[in-house]
Amino acid sequence: MRSKKVDLLKGPVVSSIVRLAIPIMAGSFLSLAYSLTDMFWVGRLGTQAVAAVGTGGLLMWVSDGILSIMRIGGQVHCGQSYGRGKIDEVRSYARESLRLAYLAAVFLFLAYFFAAGPIISIFNFNEAGTHNDSIVYLQVSSFGLFATFGSRILSSLLTTVGNSKSPFIANAMGLIANMILDPLMITSMNMGVFGAALATVIAQVIVLLILLVVAKKDEIFNNLQLFSHPVARDKLRAILRIGLPAGAQSLMRSTVTIVLSRMVVRFGDLSVAVQRFGSQVESISWLTADGFGSAVSAFVAQNYGAGQGKRMKKGYLSAALIVIIICIFTTSVLYFFAADITSLFLGEPAAIAGGRDYLQILSSSQILMGMEIITVAAFAALGQTRFTAIVSTIFIGSRIPLAAFLSSTSLGVNGIWWTMSITTNLVAVVVILAFIRYLKKLELEQLIDFS
């Protein structure tokens, strides 16, 4: 039987990365399909429901920032240990990553379920219906955190050792379930926003169950002994050392997005719906680059651990070229077909015009955003997450005063969209230049051979 794992330490570089990245990308697009399926059916309920579901999704993004602490920390150390051939270390890091993830899921569930009202009130919605629907969606969605955290960690661990096909298959099964359940629960059973959230939770549970079966059959992750093995404190510290800066960066980004969302509310709930919709569509570039970013992270971590500097560098450059080509294409689609795409999901003329503006403005940052994602992933694979966290915090934090200024001009809400695009491009330029400099430093100090 042919192995599902891709050997990242030997063989053609480009084909290894592409073979690993394609299932990850496909899985990422399945995640987008989850959201767009919800958006499509919830859109039939009106812009208030779209804003509510989008807000709940935004708060789930906050939880993803916390999850990234364990995901990135575990992935980097597992990859480097796998490259050095130390399988027991891989198991140990995997075990502690999963433990931390489930512990975090417990605390987030308690916060989202029991404090949903105060949390949603932060957004200061103009309509009571939007406020109430957001609370319902958040509370129901919180039950899916355990499945989401478990499946995301397992997916990253399997990918790190070269198996990206199994996570894709699991997510495909979840999508099929979601596509069946959404129209059934939202419209046929007339459950509205509650049904949209419940359908997503059920789909997430299905994904986790499939991945648990896959892990049980894997020679590395089949017996992690989560509840019986003693805690490896040194591994926990190592995971947190790498993961905390990355998690702080993600949390900063999501926190600033929440603040910007409050600014958007001043322009009406329709603008909120446009932002939620637009961010889903615009994520086409982000998800594509993220797929290659995960592949680059695994590739760089393994080859860095194995001391194969030349192969590591070639892998990064090959992925960068592919991402640039893809993002040029998505930039063109978002700019020239913005109104057509928006009209598929939002019916009001004002909403279509707003969606067009959003997509066209954000299209100006897609190429550099893609480069930023894979570069940050490569930095993380080398154990360097602090610098990127600092850069991101500075520029993403600057979105708040810049958005406040630009939105007060004749640009209106479009000033907020321009703020997002401008700062994304600035972060990317700084991170890319810093990574090139860091590779030269590794070579000069003879820490790794690139020849």
Buried (B, 14 or more C-beta within 10 A) or exposed (E): EEEBBBEBBEEEBBEBBBBBBBBBBBBBBBBBBBBBBBBBBBBEBBBBBBBBBBBBBBBBBBBBBBBBBBBBBBBBBBBBBBBBEBEEBBBBBBBBBBBBBBEBBEEBBEBBBEEBEEBBEEBEBBBEBBBBBBBBBBBBBBBBBBBBBBBBBBBBBBBBBBBBBBBBBBBBBBBEBBBBBBBBBBBEEEBBBBBBBBBBBBBBBBBBBBBBEBBEEBEBBEEBEEEEBEEBEEBBEBBBBBBBBBBBBBBBBBBBBBBBBEBBBEBBBBBBBBBBBBBBBBBBBBBBBBBBBBBBBBBBBBBBBBEBBEBBBBBBEBBBEBBBEBBEEBBEBBBEEBBEBBBBBBEBEEBBBBBBBBBBBBBBBBBBBBBBBBBBBBBBBBBBBBBBBEBBBBBBBBBBEBBBEBBEEEBBBBBBBBBBBBBBBBBBEBBBEBBEEBBEEBBEEEEBEBE
